[in-house]
């Protein structure tokens, strides 16, 4: 489960209650419920970096849904032997990017919905119960109709030139580390590097956070496999005043 429901309210717990009421023996794993409210881009990136570590047969319920109750479709996607339930708003962009031949269904069979269906809580009334029924063995094609009109939102890719790669911050984690869309392969040929972000210049890409003094900024290839801006035992978000969307350039020096 991935959502922006937070931990203060009961929304995530209610979804689990719906699932367990249909399939008491299912195992539920929380990826996170602390996505920033309505932040589809953040949710898409978090889901991308999580789902590849789950086994075949996993059913992902991803609900960051500012358009809930509107005409946007509710999707069921079969990709790479995993299933994904999410609103059709770009949240699954990386799933489609990694699995361009994914099979997509529009959830239309209300027999598998929780009644009555609220226009403001499809996580409870659509996505959670359908996930539970799928876990019990319902075939994906029974839940809806094949759908080709879904949103294939573009993945944000860096601009790569000779000796220079320019990308942007995609995600800032709970430590204040700023993860960019610049993958290690785009800069690994650079013998020496200079990372420019806002007015700051960071020389070199380190192997670990501890290769810089405490509270000093650095660039590192993080666990996501991307260039990451960090501060050793501090927050790059706070110290460098970084935000998602900020431009980052890595130069060969």
NORHU-V910406 format. One record per residue. RES is the residue in three letters. NEAR is the number of other ideal C-beta (glycine too) atoms within 8 Angstrom. D_CENTER is the distance of its C-alpha to the mean C-alpha in Angstrom with 2 decimals. Layout:
res:RES near:NEAR d_center:D_CENTER
res:RES near:NEAR d_center:D_CENTER
//
This chain:
res:UNK near:14 d_center:11.31
res:UNK near:15 d_center:8.37
res:UNK near:16 d_center:9.81
res:UNK near:13 d_center:11.29
res:UNK near:9 d_center:14.67
res:UNK near:10 d_center:15.52
res:UNK near:6 d_center:18.31
res:UNK near:3 d_center:21.31
res:UNK near:7 d_center:21.59
res:UNK near:5 d_center:22.07
res:UNK near:12 d_center:19.46
res:UNK near:14 d_center:17.24
res:UNK near:7 d_center:20.54
res:UNK near:9 d_center:22.06
res:UNK near:16 d_center:19.43
res:UNK near:11 d_center:20.26
res:UNK near:8 d_center:23.89
res:UNK near:13 d_center:23.65
res:UNK near:15 d_center:22.10
res:UNK near:11 d_center:24.76
res:UNK near:7 d_center:27.48
res:UNK near:9 d_center:26.90
res:UNK near:10 d_center:26.15
res:UNK near:5 d_center:27.41
res:UNK near:3 d_center:26.83
res:UNK near:9 d_center:23.11
res:UNK near:3 d_center:20.95
res:UNK near:8 d_center:18.02
res:UNK near:6 d_center:15.35
res:UNK near:7 d_center:13.17
res:UNK near:9 d_center:9.84
res:UNK near:8 d_center:9.96
res:UNK near:12 d_center:11.61
res:UNK near:8 d_center:11.63
res:UNK near:13 d_center:8.94
res:UNK near:7 d_center:11.46
res:UNK near:6 d_center:13.32
res:UNK near:7 d_center:12.45
res:UNK near:10 d_center:9.74
res:UNK near:11 d_center:7.88
res:UNK near:9 d_center:6.95
res:UNK near:12 d_center:5.55
res:UNK near:15 d_center:3.67
res:UNK near:14 d_center:2.81
res:UNK near:12 d_center:2.95
res:UNK near:13 d_center:2.86
res:UNK near:16 d_center:3.18
res:UNK near:11 d_center:4.83
res:UNK near:7 d_center:6.64
res:UNK near:10 d_center:7.59
res:UNK near:11 d_center:8.87
res:UNK near:7 d_center:11.26
res:UNK near:4 d_center:13.06
res:UNK near:9 d_center:13.97
res:UNK near:4 d_center:17.30
res:UNK near:5 d_center:18.51
res:UNK near:6 d_center:18.96
res:UNK near:9 d_center:15.88
res:UNK near:11 d_center:14.95
res:UNK near:15 d_center:11.44
res:UNK near:14 d_center:11.80
res:UNK near:14 d_center:8.88
res:UNK near:15 d_center:10.77
res:UNK near:16 d_center:10.13
res:UNK near:9 d_center:13.26
res:UNK near:7 d_center:15.53
res:UNK near:8 d_center:17.56
res:UNK near:10 d_center:18.44
res:UNK near:6 d_center:22.03
res:UNK near:5 d_center:22.23
res:UNK near:3 d_center:22.83
res:UNK near:8 d_center:19.21
res:UNK near:11 d_center:18.91
res:UNK near:13 d_center:17.30
res:UNK near:16 d_center:15.96
res:UNK near:16 d_center:16.45
res:UNK near:15 d_center:15.28
res:UNK near:10 d_center:16.91
res:UNK near:11 d_center:15.33
res:UNK near:6 d_center:16.44
res:UNK near:4 d_center:18.23
res:UNK near:13 d_center:15.34
res:UNK near:12 d_center:14.96
res:UNK near:14 d_center:12.18
res:UNK near:15 d_center:13.22
res:UNK near:15 d_center:11.61
res:UNK near:14 d_center:13.25
res:UNK near:9 d_center:14.04
res:UNK near:12 d_center:12.58
res:UNK near:9 d_center:10.21
res:UNK near:12 d_center:7.08
res:UNK near:13 d_center:7.88
res:UNK near:13 d_center:8.91
res:UNK near:11 d_center:7.86
res:UNK near:14 d_center:9.39
res:UNK near:13 d_center:12.34
res:UNK near:8 d_center:12.60
res:UNK near:10 d_center:12.98
res:UNK near:9 d_center:15.03
res:UNK near:6 d_center:17.02
res:UNK near:4 d_center:19.49
res:UNK near:11 d_center:17.33
res:UNK near:9 d_center:19.45
res:UNK near:12 d_center:18.43
res:UNK near:15 d_center:20.29
res:UNK near:13 d_center:20.79
res:UNK near:14 d_center:21.31
res:UNK near:7 d_center:24.93
res:UNK near:9 d_center:26.87
res:UNK near:7 d_center:27.49
res:UNK near:4 d_center:29.31
res:UNK near:11 d_center:26.08
res:UNK near:11 d_center:25.09
res:UNK near:9 d_center:26.10
res:UNK near:6 d_center:29.03
res:UNK near:4 d_center:29.50
res:UNK near:10 d_center:26.21
res:UNK near:8 d_center:25.28
res:UNK near:5 d_center:24.10
res:UNK near:5 d_center:21.94
res:UNK near:8 d_center:20.35
res:UNK near:14 d_center:19.08
res:UNK near:14 d_center:16.82
res:UNK near:12 d_center:20.20
res:UNK near:13 d_center:22.32
res:UNK near:13 d_center:20.40
res:UNK near:13 d_center:17.15
res:UNK near:15 d_center:18.44
res:UNK near:14 d_center:21.90
res:UNK near:14 d_center:20.92
res:UNK near:13 d_center:18.69
res:UNK near:15 d_center:21.76
res:UNK near:12 d_center:24.11
res:UNK near:13 d_center:22.13
res:UNK near:10 d_center:22.26
res:UNK near:8 d_center:25.99
res:UNK near:5 d_center:26.44
res:UNK near:9 d_center:26.23
res:UNK near:6 d_center:25.61
res:UNK near:12 d_center:22.70
res:UNK near:7 d_center:25.37
res:UNK near:7 d_center:27.03
res:UNK near:15 d_center:24.18
res:UNK near:11 d_center:24.31
res:UNK near:6 d_center:25.32
res:UNK near:8 d_center:23.99
res:UNK near:11 d_center:22.17
res:UNK near:5 d_center:21.99
res:UNK near:4 d_center:21.40
res:UNK near:11 d_center:17.64
res:UNK near:7 d_center:15.66
res:UNK near:6 d_center:14.79
res:UNK near:7 d_center:13.14
res:UNK near:5 d_center:13.82
res:UNK near:7 d_center:11.58
res:UNK near:7 d_center:12.99
res:UNK near:6 d_center:15.31
res:UNK near:12 d_center:17.91
res:UNK near:7 d_center:21.58
res:UNK near:6 d_center:23.57
res:UNK near:7 d_center:27.33
res:UNK near:3 d_center:30.03
res:UNK near:6 d_center:29.58
res:UNK near:10 d_center:26.83
res:UNK near:12 d_center:23.08
res:UNK near:10 d_center:21.48
res:UNK near:15 d_center:17.82
res:UNK near:12 d_center:15.87
res:UNK near:14 d_center:13.78
res:UNK near:11 d_center:10.08
res:UNK near:10 d_center:9.27
res:UNK near:12 d_center:11.95
res:UNK near:7 d_center:11.86
res:UNK near:4 d_center:14.44
res:UNK near:6 d_center:17.12
res:UNK near:14 d_center:16.96
res:UNK near:13 d_center:15.92
res:UNK near:16 d_center:14.62
res:UNK near:13 d_center:12.42
res:UNK near:14 d_center:13.48
res:UNK near:10 d_center:12.81
res:UNK near:12 d_center:16.18
res:UNK near:9 d_center:16.20
res:UNK near:9 d_center:19.12
res:UNK near:5 d_center:20.98
res:UNK near:10 d_center:21.44
res:UNK near:13 d_center:23.47
res:UNK near:6 d_center:24.90
res:UNK near:5 d_center:28.15
res:UNK near:11 d_center:28.83
res:UNK near:4 d_center:31.59
res:UNK near:8 d_center:31.19
res:UNK near:13 d_center:28.45
res:UNK near:11 d_center:28.20
res:UNK near:15 d_center:24.96
res:UNK near:10 d_center:25.47
res:UNK near:12 d_center:23.39
res:UNK near:7 d_center:25.19
res:UNK near:2 d_center:28.67
res:UNK near:8 d_center:27.71
res:UNK near:6 d_center:28.52
res:UNK near:12 d_center:27.27
res:UNK near:8 d_center:29.33
res:UNK near:9 d_center:28.04
res:UNK near:10 d_center:24.86
res:UNK near:10 d_center:25.38
res:UNK near:5 d_center:24.66
res:UNK near:6 d_center:24.09
res:UNK near:10 d_center:23.76
res:UNK near:5 d_center:27.36
res:UNK near:7 d_center:28.83
res:UNK near:9 d_center:29.14
res:UNK near:5 d_center:31.22
res:UNK near:6 d_center:29.84
res:UNK near:8 d_center:28.21
res:UNK near:8 d_center:28.31
res:UNK near:11 d_center:25.44
res:UNK near:14 d_center:24.33
res:UNK near:13 d_center:22.00
res:UNK near:12 d_center:20.68
res:UNK near:9 d_center:18.63
res:UNK near:11 d_center:16.06
res:UNK near:3 d_center:14.66
res:UNK near:7 d_center:11.72
res:UNK near:7 d_center:14.71
res:UNK near:13 d_center:14.49
res:UNK near:17 d_center:17.03
res:UNK near:13 d_center:16.42
res:UNK near:17 d_center:18.80
res:UNK near:15 d_center:20.04
res:UNK near:13 d_center:23.20
res:UNK near:12 d_center:24.93
res:UNK near:6 d_center:24.97
res:UNK near:10 d_center:23.90
res:UNK near:9 d_center:21.20
res:UNK near:15 d_center:20.68
res:UNK near:12 d_center:19.16
res:UNK near:8 d_center:22.49
res:UNK near:11 d_center:24.93
res:UNK near:13 d_center:23.90
res:UNK near:7 d_center:22.67
res:UNK near:12 d_center:19.37
res:UNK near:8 d_center:16.79
res:UNK near:11 d_center:13.62
res:UNK near:5 d_center:15.30
res:UNK near:11 d_center:18.24
res:UNK near:7 d_center:19.79
res:UNK near:15 d_center:20.29
res:UNK near:11 d_center:23.03
res:UNK near:19 d_center:24.03
res:UNK near:11 d_center:27.69
res:UNK near:11 d_center:29.97
res:UNK near:7 d_center:32.95
//
